[in-house]
Amino acid sequence: MITGSKIKLVRQLKNVSTKTLADELNIDISSYLRIERGVTKLTELRVEIILKTLDVTREFVEQLHNFSKD
């Protein structure tokens, strides 16, 4: 399962800013941060945009363990 915290982990590892992902999703940064915190549910379209922007596969992200506490 792809979660906001897994996306956050990959984003940080790839040194991609929250602004970059927010811009790609056509939303403001605070809305994007709600996705990472799990407050806003991820749609399939948003997942696809995020995966493409981060240049990772769905399988890679799904296999990550969530080590963050948030």
N, CA and C of each residue as an Amber inpcrd file, in Angstrom:
protein
   210
   0.8390000  -1.1780000   0.0000000   0.0000000   0.0000000   0.0000000
   0.8870000   1.2470000   0.0000000   0.5020000   2.2030000  -0.7970000
   1.2340000   3.4620000  -0.8430000   0.5920000   4.4280000   0.1450000
   1.4040000   4.9120000   1.0630000   0.9190000   5.8420000   2.0850000
   1.6620000   7.1640000   1.9740000   1.1010000   8.1580000   2.5750000
   1.7350000   9.4650000   2.5900000   3.1050000   9.4360000   3.2250000
   3.2650000   8.6660000   4.2780000   4.5620000   8.6100000   4.9430000
   5.6110000   7.9190000   4.0720000   5.2080000   6.9360000   3.2760000
   6.1450000   6.3040000   2.3540000   6.5380000   7.2830000   1.2460000
   5.5870000   8.0350000   0.7730000   5.8830000   9.0450000  -0.2420000
   6.8480000  10.0800000   0.3270000   6.6180000  10.4830000   1.5580000
   7.5030000  11.4530000   2.2040000   8.9290000  10.9080000   2.2750000
   9.0690000   9.6530000   2.6580000  10.3820000   9.0280000   2.7580000
  11.0970000   9.0500000   1.4100000  10.4180000   8.6470000   0.3600000
  11.0290000   8.6350000  -0.9730000  11.3490000  10.0580000  -1.4230000
  10.4440000  10.9720000  -1.1760000  10.6720000  12.3680000  -1.5610000
  11.9360000  12.8980000  -0.8980000  12.1010000  12.6170000   0.3740000
  13.2840000  13.0770000   1.0950000  14.5590000  12.3950000   0.5870000
  14.4770000  11.1030000   0.3270000  15.6440000  10.3770000  -0.1800000
  16.0780000  10.8940000  -1.5500000  15.1180000  11.3240000  -2.3330000
  15.4050000  11.8170000  -3.6780000  15.6400000  13.3260000  -3.7080000
  15.5930000  13.9560000  -2.5600000  15.7950000  15.4120000  -2.4650000
  14.8330000  16.2020000  -3.3500000  13.5770000  15.7990000  -3.3160000
  12.5280000  16.5140000  -4.0490000  11.7670000  17.3530000  -3.0340000
  11.5280000  18.5950000  -3.3720000  10.8520000  19.4920000  -2.4300000
   9.3440000  19.2420000  -2.4130000   8.7410000  19.6440000  -1.3170000
   7.2760000  19.5750000  -1.2380000   6.6580000  20.4820000  -2.2930000
   7.3080000  21.6090000  -2.5720000   6.8020000  22.5340000  -3.5810000
   6.7680000  21.8770000  -4.9680000   7.8020000  21.1220000  -5.2860000
   7.8400000  20.4390000  -6.5840000   6.6570000  19.5000000  -6.7380000
   6.4120000  18.6790000  -5.7200000   5.2860000  17.7390000  -5.8090000
   3.9510000  18.4710000  -5.7880000   3.8420000  19.4820000  -4.9670000
   2.5920000  20.2550000  -4.9370000   2.3270000  20.8740000  -6.3030000
   3.3610000  21.4210000  -6.9210000   3.1990000  22.0150000  -8.2530000
   2.7770000  20.9730000  -9.2760000   3.3880000  19.8030000  -9.2380000
   3.0240000  18.7310000 -10.1810000   1.5700000  18.2870000  -9.9930000
   1.1000000  18.3230000  -8.7470000  -0.2830000  17.9330000  -8.4450000
  -1.2690000  19.0890000  -8.6170000  -0.7170000  20.2800000  -8.8810000
  -1.5460000  21.4770000  -9.0440000  -2.3390000  21.7990000  -7.7750000
  -1.6480000  21.6640000  -6.6360000  -2.2500000  22.0030000  -5.3450000
  -1.2420000  22.8420000  -4.5570000  -1.6970000  23.4790000  -3.4910000
  -0.7560000  24.2600000  -2.6830000   0.0180000  23.3280000  -1.7380000
   1.0830000  23.8660000  -1.1730000   1.9680000  23.0530000  -0.3330000
   1.2360000  22.5040000   0.8910000   0.3810000  23.3050000   1.5060000
  -0.3250000  22.8090000   2.6980000  -1.2360000  21.6270000   2.3480000
  -1.8390000  21.6590000   1.1770000  -2.6660000  20.5180000   0.7380000
  -1.8020000  19.2940000   0.4990000  -0.6240000  19.5060000  -0.0820000
   0.2830000  18.3870000  -0.3000000   0.7380000  17.7770000   1.0330000
   1.0690000  18.6220000   1.9900000   1.5140000  18.1220000   3.2930000
   0.4280000  17.3000000   3.9890000  -0.8380000  17.6340000   3.7460000
  -1.9350000  16.8250000   4.2960000  -1.9290000  15.4230000   3.6950000
  -1.4900000  15.2990000   2.4430000  -1.3570000  13.9790000   1.8220000
  -0.2700000  13.1920000   2.5470000   0.8830000  13.8190000   2.7620000
   1.9830000  13.1230000   3.4470000   1.6060000  12.7170000   4.8570000
   0.8020000  13.5180000   5.5300000   0.4000000  13.1960000   6.9070000
  -0.7500000  12.1960000   6.9510000  -1.3300000  11.8940000   5.8080000
  -2.4270000  10.9320000   5.7540000  -3.7870000  11.5390000   6.0520000
  -3.8640000  12.8660000   6.1160000  -5.1310000  13.5410000   6.3900000
  -6.0110000  13.5220000   5.1330000  -5.3650000  13.7280000   3.9810000
  -6.0670000  13.7130000   2.7010000  -5.7890000  12.3870000   2.0070000
  -6.8360000  11.7290000   1.5780000  -6.7000000  10.4280000   0.9210000
  -6.0600000  10.5990000  -0.4520000  -5.1880000   9.6650000  -0.7940000
  -4.5430000   9.6650000  -2.1020000  -5.4790000   9.0890000  -3.1510000
  -5.6410000   9.8120000  -4.2380000  -6.3860000   9.2670000  -5.3740000
  -5.4060000   8.5330000  -6.2790000  -5.9130000   7.6740000  -7.1160000
  -5.0510000   6.9350000  -8.0420000  -4.3080000   7.8870000  -8.9790000
  -4.9740000   8.9200000  -9.4360000  -4.3330000   9.8920000 -10.3150000
  -3.1740000  10.5800000  -9.6050000  -3.3790000  10.9720000  -8.3740000
  -2.3070000  11.6220000  -7.6170000  -1.1400000  10.6740000  -7.3700000
  -1.4330000   9.4200000  -7.0800000  -0.3670000   8.4400000  -6.8900000
   0.4740000   8.3400000  -8.1570000  -0.1730000   8.2450000  -9.2990000
   0.5490000   8.1250000 -10.5660000   1.4260000   9.3470000 -10.8320000
   0.9210000  10.5260000 -10.5570000   1.7000000  11.7550000 -10.7510000
   2.9020000  11.7730000  -9.8140000   2.6830000  11.4050000  -8.5740000
   3.7710000  11.3860000  -7.5830000   4.8390000  10.3730000  -7.9790000
   4.4350000   9.1710000  -8.3780000   5.3950000   8.1430000  -8.7840000
   6.2250000   8.6130000  -9.9700000   5.5690000   9.2240000 -10.9300000
   6.2800000   9.7200000 -12.1150000   7.2560000  10.8330000 -11.7250000
   6.8190000  11.7460000 -10.8910000   7.6760000  12.8610000 -10.4750000
   8.8780000  12.3660000  -9.6840000   8.6760000  11.3820000  -8.8250000
   9.7670000  10.8390000  -8.0200000  10.5960000   9.7990000  -8.7800000
  10.1100000   9.4040000  -9.9710000  10.8020000   8.4280000 -10.8130000
  11.0380000   7.1130000 -10.0720000   9.9490000   6.6060000  -9.4900000
   9.9810000   5.3180000  -8.7990000   8.7780000   4.4950000  -9.2210000
   8.8650000   3.2020000  -9.0040000   7.7430000   2.3280000  -9.3270000
   6.8240000   2.1740000  -8.1230000   5.6230000   1.7910000  -8.4060000
   4.6500000   1.5020000  -7.3510000   5.1830000   0.3920000  -6.4420000
   5.7690000  -0.6220000  -7.0390000   6.2740000  -1.7580000  -6.2770000
   7.3610000  -1.3240000  -5.2950000   8.2460000  -0.4370000  -5.7380000
   9.3040000   0.0520000  -4.8600000   8.7180000   0.7240000  -3.6260000
   7.7710000   1.6110000  -3.8380000   7.1860000   2.3570000  -2.7200000
   6.3780000   1.4240000  -1.8180000   5.6320000   0.5050000  -2.4100000
   4.8150000  -0.4060000  -1.6060000   5.6630000  -1.2920000  -0.7000000
   6.8710000  -1.6260000  -1.1260000   7.7180000  -2.5240000  -0.3480000
   8.4780000  -1.8270000   0.7690000   8.4510000  -0.5140000   0.7910000
   9.1420000   0.2190000   1.8520000   8.4640000  -0.0120000   3.1840000
   9.2700000  -0.0800000   4.2080000   8.7460000  -0.1330000   5.5630000
   8.6500000   1.2880000   6.0660000   7.6370000   1.5760000   6.8120000
   7.4550000   2.9310000   7.3300000   8.2180000   3.0730000   8.6270000
   9.3610000   3.7400000   8.5420000  10.1910000   3.9400000   9.7200000
   9.9070000   5.2700000  10.4090000   9.1650000   6.1320000   9.7360000
   8.9140000   7.4360000  10.3560000   7.8040000   7.3110000  11.3890000
   7.8270000   8.2240000  12.3440000   6.8410000   8.1720000  13.4270000
   5.6010000   9.0030000  13.1200000   5.5940000   9.7070000  11.9800000
   4.4350000  10.5520000  11.6770000   3.5410000   9.9640000  10.6290000
